Amino acid sequence: MATPEIEAQLAPLRIAVKEYGDLIRELKANGAPKIDIDKAVIELKARKKKLEDTEVALAPKEACFDRLKLEDLLKRRFFYDQSFSIYGGVTGLYDFGPMGCALKANMLQEWRKHFVLEEGMLEVDCTSLTPEAVLKASGHVDRFADWMVKDVKNGECFRADHLIKNAAEKIIADKKADEATKAALQDVLARLEGFDDKDMQEVITRFDFKSPSTGNDLTPPIAFNLMFPTQIGPTGDFKAFLRPETAQGIFVNFKRLLEFNQGKLPFAAAQIGLGFRNEISPRQGLIRVREFTMCEIEHFVDPNDKSFFKFKKVHSYPMVLFSACNQMDGQPSQTMSIGEAVEKGIVANETLGYYMARTHMYLVKVGVDPRRLRFRQHLGNEMAHYAQVLFVHSSVPVLQIMNYGM
């Protein structure tokens, strides 16, 4: 809870955020062009970031920790370390030592007990090798890719959209920059999500963007699929991938699971297993890696009835929620019961609310400080194409742990 002195400093920033939140609502209500709405969203995000950065800067010192020192300690005690380090290491790959293995095993054991056993879920264990046809049908073959550029001299790789976004935001924030250039870059940011390789190359050339590490020129963007390709069998004709997520194994077995559950809905299926993503430039330690263990639940429910028979057990459970409305209005997160959140429509339905509360309980059970936990609701422009509502569970200052969507 911020002190009155801190709130006094944050008040003007909250008003600035609310101003653009109201503007976006007005634009949507009046049917304004998408590009105008996107420009307003970019400005809203910039104001939100300024507010969040100020909140972090004003936070008491005991509320923060030195992440680099923590990572150094964990590596020295061999909780984990970079894989193949005696050969120079591979970015995004890590080995767990004795204490890391024990910690991971305990967390997985508790997860299975807390969710699978207590909720009576149907557990599956599916192969990591996935035929191309499966991932073609899910859209991963065509869409699970990023545009990549390289430093022409040292070959360092960057995600093209991230490079453009970071370079553009830096220029826009520069008080000395030309206003016409700022306006042009704001237009670029508003349309960036829909850019192809030619659009990105035009922007890089027009604004003379360089490698952020060396200042060298960049290659033209190329499509880089984030899945690891492989072949099954000796002929090399059967194309496959290492799975980027565990969901596909559950979905393709839906019919068998439904039959196992005597044809009744709702039911939940769970899986613990490895996922693989060939990240272009993983630089956040264990937060963004190329091989990772996933614990996934898919709860199948009648779309016309999303009530949950056990919701009464968590109805009064208190949680910190950062709703989309509060974000648009520049307001802080709120503590409320999950029941109140469902009644007010902040959380879409009882099923989603139940799992949010149960996940909060699990994280507290494994040692996460509840004062540092919150659920942030994604704004409309942040959600995946298949989601109607999405909350990100995070630990202060910022550590994404789990996503919950319907």
TAQUI-V248642 format. One record per pair of residues at least 12 apart in sequence whose ideal C-beta (glycine too) atoms are under 6 Angstrom apart, sorted by sequence separation. I is the first residue (numbers start at 1). J is the second residue. D is the distance in Angstrom with one decimal. If there is no record, write none. Layout:
I,J,D + I,J,D
//
This chain:
83,95,5.0 + 229,241,5.6 + 257,269,5.4 + 378,390,4.2 + 146,159,5.1 + 147,160,4.0 + 172,185,5.6 + 320,333,5.2 + 321,334,5.9 + 391,404,4.9 + 80,94,5.1 + 81,95,6.0 + 171,185,5.8 + 227,241,4.3 + 228,242,4.2 + 377,391,5.3 + 188,203,5.5 + 276,291,5.4 + 320,335,5.3 + 338,353,4.7 + 390,405,4.0 + 24,40,4.9 + 80,96,5.0 + 375,391,4.5 + 376,392,5.1 + 23,40,5.4 + 168,185,4.2 + 227,244,5.2 + 275,292,5.6 + 318,335,5.8 + 389,406,5.3 + 79,97,5.9 + 375,393,5.5 + 387,405,4.1 + 388,406,5.3 + 78,97,3.4 + 201,220,5.1 + 250,269,4.8 + 275,294,4.7 + 318,337,5.6 + 319,338,5.7 + 338,357,4.6 + 356,375,6.0 + 20,40,5.9 + 79,99,5.0 + 80,100,4.6 + 168,188,6.0 + 201,221,5.8 + 321,341,5.8 + 79,100,4.1 + 168,189,5.6 + 200,221,4.7 + 250,271,5.9 + 316,337,5.0 + 317,338,5.1 + 373,395,5.9 + 20,43,5.4 + 272,295,5.2 + 323,346,4.8 + 372,395,5.2 + 20,44,4.2 + 197,221,4.3 + 314,338,5.7 + 315,339,3.6 + 372,396,4.2 + 246,271,4.7 + 271,296,5.3 + 20,47,5.9 + 246,273,5.0 + 270,297,5.0 + 268,297,5.7 + 269,298,5.1 + 17,47,4.7 + 245,275,5.3 + 16,47,5.0 + 17,48,5.6 + 161,192,5.9 + 244,275,6.0 + 268,299,4.4 + 244,277,5.3 + 267,300,5.8 + 17,51,5.7 + 242,276,3.9 + 266,300,5.9 + 265,300,5.9 + 266,301,4.3 + 265,302,5.2 + 13,51,4.3 + 164,203,5.7 + 311,350,4.1 + 160,200,4.8 + 314,354,5.8 + 317,357,4.5 + 13,54,5.9 + 319,360,5.6 + 333,374,5.2 + 348,389,4.6 + 167,209,4.9 + 308,350,4.2 + 306,349,3.7 + 307,350,5.0 + 308,351,4.7 + 311,354,5.1 + 314,357,3.9 + 359,402,5.9 + 306,351,4.8 + 308,354,4.7 + 228,276,5.1 + 246,294,4.9 + 250,298,4.8 + 356,404,5.7 + 147,197,5.7 + 228,278,5.4 + 246,296,4.5 + 301,351,5.6 + 226,277,5.0 + 6,58,4.9 + 226,278,5.3 + 322,374,5.5 + 147,200,5.7 + 324,377,4.6 + 320,374,4.0 + 321,375,5.2 + 322,376,4.2 + 323,377,5.2 + 352,406,5.3 + 324,379,5.4 + 156,213,5.9 + 348,406,5.7 + 151,211,4.2 + 160,221,4.4 + 151,214,5.9 + 153,216,4.8 + 152,216,5.8 + 151,216,4.9 + 152,217,4.8 + 152,219,5.9 + 149,218,4.4 + 150,219,4.5 + 149,219,5.6 + 149,221,5.3 + 147,221,4.2 + 148,222,5.7 + 148,224,4.2 + 145,223,5.1 + 146,224,5.6 + 145,224,5.9 + 145,225,4.4 + 144,226,5.4 + 144,227,5.9 + 135,241,5.7 + 132,239,4.1 + 131,240,5.3 + 129,240,5.3 + 130,241,5.5 + 130,243,4.7 + 128,242,5.6 + 134,248,5.7 + 128,243,5.3 + 159,280,5.1 + 126,249,2.7 + 157,280,5.2 + 157,281,5.7 + 148,280,5.3 + 146,280,6.0 + 122,257,5.4 + 128,274,5.6 + 42,189,4.9 + 121,268,4.4 + 122,269,4.8 + 123,270,5.0 + 124,271,5.2 + 42,190,5.8 + 121,270,4.4 + 39,190,4.5 + 38,190,3.9 + 116,270,5.0 + 35,190,5.6 + 111,295,5.2 + 92,279,5.6 + 92,282,3.6 + 91,282,5.6 + 92,289,4.9 + 93,290,5.8 + 92,290,3.8 + 71,285,5.7 + 114,362,4.8 + 110,366,5.8 + 107,366,5.5 + 21,328,3.1 + 21,329,5.2 + 18,329,4.5 + 18,330,4.5 + 17,330,2.9 + 14,330,3.6 + 41,381,5.7
//
